Amino acid sequence: MTRRIIQDVVFPSKRTTKEEVKQSSPEPVLPARPPNERGQATHDFAAQAGDFLPRLVKKQEGGELNSSAWIKNTNNTSSKSPRMVLWVVATVVFVGMLGVVLSTFFSGATVKIVPLNKTVSLAIDFTARENAADLPAETEASTGKGIVSYQKIPLPLEEKSEDIPTTVEKKITRKASGKIKIFNEYSTVSQRLIKNTRFESASGKIYRIDNSIVVPGMSTLGGKSIPGSIEVTVYGDAPGEEYNSSATDFTIPGFKGDPRYAKFYARSQTPLEGGFSGTIKVPSPEDQKSAVLRLKEALRSDLIKKARAQIPEGFILYDNAIFIVFDDLEAINTQNPAHITVKGSLYGIMFNKGALSKFIAEETIDPYDGNPVLVRNLADLELKPKNEVLDPANLKDVLFSISGEAVVVWNVDTEKLKNELAGVSKSDGFKNIITKYASIWRAEAVVRPFWKMDFPQNSEKITIEETLK
């Protein structure tokens, strides 16, 4: 590629003074003095007053010169000459001071650069690996090409709720439930309790667990024995409101007649509630489904907004690299079907822009010089997972495809460039510095005021404007 450098060169203007003297008759030519410091000739207007007289006074009466008028005019000229000199000197001083002020306070420079750039078409598959850049060099090398490091954005479980109208009558039966804690003061050995193990409340009601559990054995802390314990949910033995109860204590009927009966027991951690049997009004299945979808969309929007607010400078998060897991099992509460609650967590995969840009350049530009680049339109490229992501919470490697028209631009250290340009000439100095930057395709400079031949000494007065055209 041929690189082009344009510089703004200001040539001194040429001034030509022309003087035309129209005379009705030939006049004596006064002898000229040598040129002054400005290269302008001056004349001795005091010499030969008689010869100079006709050029000042043209007033005649009856064809003869009026001597009284001549005297009057020469006197006025003599009195005004010192004043005119003062005005000329003052003007010159003012113009000089104005030039100094303009040079000092209005000086500056604008450098327009076109960095090296290339537009490429891409359709690439690659593996995104969490924190791959932090792996040891030998590990990363063994994985081969086609790997781009990513960082994860995890957002904890959040929820949205909504109450919907109850329009359908339905006969329902529901068991009361609540949390209890089971204690083992019998042995240091753990005790397994099978599914449907019975727990009897102080009022004689029976409740059961719906899964097998293991109660930990006893332990010792500071010379004292600490019972093993575990918290579980128990359900009424039958549907109905009679199983609803405030907090209470429980025994295990299956241990009756065994020493364990007195050493295994349970205590409520929450009230036992929700038991019901009868006809109630509930929302229609359609209304419940619509509410769940509406809440999911609202929660998705909130989670994505929060995730994007966490993106650090220099990173990008694609929509198709955002995975949200909803807890559908808890959306409709069987104890209160009119209250819909949707819960969800977000897991996002974000890429370092520089790392992803370099990967694209390596895959599409031949030869690529290895210098830092940035794909200016990363957000316009399409990124998609190649496989379904089933467990976003435990992501490690994810296979993606990325496609589109990428504008790859070589990076230019503009701060370094400004510092190097400070104080150099805008002709040869500018050219010599620009040619050192392999990442600059073309450059041109304008220095203010126009008569200044050097860049400002203060780099802050130099502006770098970057364009791709």
DAMOQUI-V830871 format. One record per residue. RES is the residue in one letter. SS is DSSP state (alpha for helix, beta for strand, coil for the rest). PHI is phi as a letter, one per 20 degrees, with the letter a starting at -180 (none if undefined). Layout:
# DAMOQUI-V830871
res & ss & phi
RES & SS & PHI
RES & SS & PHI
This chain:
# DAMOQUI-V830871
res & ss & phi
M & coil & none
T & coil & e
R & coil & e
R & beta & c
I & beta & c
I & beta & d
Q & beta & c
D & coil & e
V & coil & d
V & coil & d
F & coil & e
P & coil & f
S & coil & f
K & coil & e
R & coil & d
T & coil & c
T & coil & d
K & coil & d
E & coil & c
E & coil & d
V & coil & d
K & coil & e
Q & coil & c
S & coil & f
S & coil & b
P & coil & f
E & coil & c
P & coil & f
V & coil & e
L & coil & f
P & coil & f
A & beta & e
R & coil & f
P & coil & f
P & coil & f
N & coil & e
E & coil & f
R & coil & e
G & coil & m
Q & coil & d
A & coil & f
T & coil & c
H & beta & c
D & coil & e
F & coil & f
A & coil & e
A & coil & f
Q & coil & l
A & alpha & g
G & alpha & f
D & alpha & f
F & alpha & f
L & alpha & g
P & alpha & f
R & alpha & f
L & alpha & e
V & coil & c
K & coil & d
K & coil & f
Q & beta & c
E & beta & c
G & coil & m
G & coil & n
E & beta & d
L & beta & f
N & coil & e
S & alpha & f
S & alpha & f
A & alpha & f
W & alpha & f
I & alpha & f
K & alpha & f
N & alpha & f
T & alpha & f
N & alpha & f
N & alpha & f
T & alpha & f
S & alpha & f
S & alpha & f
K & alpha & e
S & alpha & g
P & alpha & g
R & alpha & f
M & alpha & f
V & alpha & f
L & alpha & f
W & alpha & f
V & alpha & f
V & alpha & f
A & alpha & f
T & alpha & f
V & alpha & f
V & alpha & f
F & alpha & f
V & alpha & f
G & alpha & f
M & alpha & f
L & alpha & f
G & alpha & f
V & alpha & f
V & alpha & f
L & alpha & f
S & alpha & f
T & alpha & e
F & alpha & e
F & coil & d
S & coil & f
G & beta & r
A & beta & b
T & beta & c
V & beta & d
K & beta & d
I & beta & c
V & beta & d
P & beta & f
L & coil & g
N & beta & b
K & beta & b
T & beta & e
V & beta & c
S & beta & e
L & beta & c
A & beta & b
I & beta & c
D & beta & d
F & beta & b
T & beta & d
A & beta & e
R & beta & c
E & beta & f
N & coil & l
A & alpha & f
A & alpha & f
D & alpha & e
L & coil & f
P & coil & g
A & alpha & g
E & alpha & f
T & alpha & f
E & alpha & f
A & alpha & f
S & alpha & f
T & coil & e
G & coil & n
K & coil & f
G & coil & m
I & beta & d
V & beta & c
S & beta & f
Y & beta & c
Q & beta & c
K & beta & e
I & beta & d
P & beta & e
L & beta & d
P & beta & f
L & beta & g
E & beta & c
E & beta & b
K & beta & c
S & beta & c
E & beta & b
D & beta & e
I & coil & c
P & coil & f
T & coil & d
T & coil & c
V & beta & c
E & beta & e
K & beta & b
K & beta & e
I & beta & c
T & beta & c
R & beta & b
K & coil & e
A & coil & f
S & beta & b
G & beta & a
K & beta & e
I & beta & c
K & beta & d
I & beta & e
F & beta & d
N & beta & d
E & coil & d
Y & coil & e
S & coil & b
T & coil & f
V & coil & e
S & coil & f
Q & beta & c
R & beta & e
L & beta & d
I & coil & f
K & coil & g
N & coil & m
T & coil & g
R & beta & e
F & beta & c
E & beta & d
S & beta & f
A & coil & f
S & coil & e
G & coil & n
K & coil & f
I & beta & d
Y & beta & c
R & beta & c
I & beta & e
D & coil & d
N & coil & b
S & coil & f
I & beta & c
V & beta & c
V & beta & e
P & coil & f
G & coil & f
M & coil & f
S & beta & c
T & beta & c
L & beta & c
G & coil & m
G & coil & n
K & beta & d
S & beta & e
I & beta & d
P & coil & f
G & beta & f
S & beta & b
I & beta & b
E & beta & d
V & beta & b
T & beta & d
V & beta & d
Y & beta & c
G & beta & g
D & coil & f
A & coil & b
P & coil & f
G & coil & p
E & alpha & f
E & alpha & f
Y & alpha & e
N & coil & f
S & beta & b
S & coil & f
A & coil & g
T & coil & b
D & beta & d
F & beta & c
T & beta & d
I & coil & d
P & alpha & g
G & alpha & f
F & alpha & e
K & coil & f
G & coil & n
D & coil & c
P & coil & g
R & alpha & f
Y & alpha & g
A & alpha & e
K & alpha & d
F & beta & d
Y & beta & b
A & beta & b
R & beta & c
S & beta & f
Q & coil & d
T & coil & b
P & coil & f
L & beta & e
E & beta & b
G & coil & n
G & coil & f
F & beta & a
S & beta & b
G & beta & r
T & beta & d
I & beta & c
K & beta & e
V & beta & c
P & coil & f
S & coil & f
P & alpha & g
E & alpha & f
D & alpha & f
Q & alpha & f
K & alpha & f
S & alpha & f
A & alpha & f
V & alpha & f
L & alpha & f
R & alpha & f
L & alpha & f
K & alpha & f
E & alpha & f
A & alpha & f
L & alpha & f
R & alpha & g
S & alpha & f
D & alpha & f
L & alpha & f
I & alpha & f
K & alpha & f
K & alpha & f
A & alpha & f
R & alpha & f
A & alpha & f
Q & coil & e
I & coil & f
P & coil & f
E & coil & f
G & coil & n
F & beta & d
I & beta & c
L & beta & c
Y & beta & e
D & beta & g
N & beta & f
A & beta & d
I & beta & d
F & beta & c
I & beta & c
V & beta & d
F & beta & d
D & coil & e
D & alpha & f
L & alpha & f
E & alpha & d
A & coil & f
I & beta & d
N & coil & e
T & coil & f
Q & coil & f
N & coil & b
P & coil & f
A & coil & e
H & beta & d
I & beta & e
T & beta & c
V & beta & d
K & beta & d
G & beta & b
S & beta & c
L & beta & d
Y & beta & c
G & beta & d
I & beta & d
M & beta & d
F & beta & d
N & beta & f
K & alpha & f
G & alpha & f
A & alpha & f
L & alpha & f
S & alpha & f
K & alpha & f
F & alpha & f
I & alpha & f
A & alpha & f
E & alpha & f
E & alpha & e
T & alpha & c
I & coil & d
D & coil & c
P & coil & e
Y & coil & d
D & coil & f
G & coil & n
N & coil & f
P & coil & g
V & beta & c
L & beta & b
V & beta & f
R & coil & f
N & coil & d
L & alpha & g
A & alpha & f
D & alpha & e
L & coil & f
E & beta & d
L & beta & d
K & beta & c
P & beta & f
K & coil & f
N & coil & c
E & coil & f
V & coil & e
L & coil & e
D & coil & c
P & alpha & g
A & alpha & f
N & alpha & d
L & coil & f
K & coil & c
D & beta & d
V & beta & c
L & beta & e
F & beta & c
S & beta & c
I & beta & c
S & beta & b
G & beta & p
E & beta & e
A & beta & d
V & beta & e
V & beta & e
V & beta & c
W & beta & f
N & coil & f
V & coil & c
D & coil & f
T & alpha & f
E & alpha & f
K & alpha & f
L & alpha & f
K & alpha & f
N & alpha & f
E & alpha & f
L & alpha & f
A & coil & g
G & coil & n
V & coil & e
S & beta & f
K & coil & e
S & coil & d
D & alpha & f
G & alpha & f
F & alpha & f
K & alpha & f
N & alpha & f
I & alpha & f
I & alpha & f
T & coil & f
K & coil & f
Y & coil & e
A & coil & f
S & coil & e
I & beta & d
W & beta & e
R & beta & b
A & beta & b
E & beta & b
A & beta & c
V & beta & c
V & beta & d
R & beta & d
P & coil & f
F & coil & f
W & coil & e
K & coil & f
M & coil & d
D & beta & c
F & coil & f
P & coil & g
Q & coil & f
N & coil & e
S & alpha & f
E & alpha & f
K & alpha & e
I & beta & d
T & beta & d
I & beta & d
E & beta & d
E & beta & d
T & coil & b
L & coil & e
K & coil & d
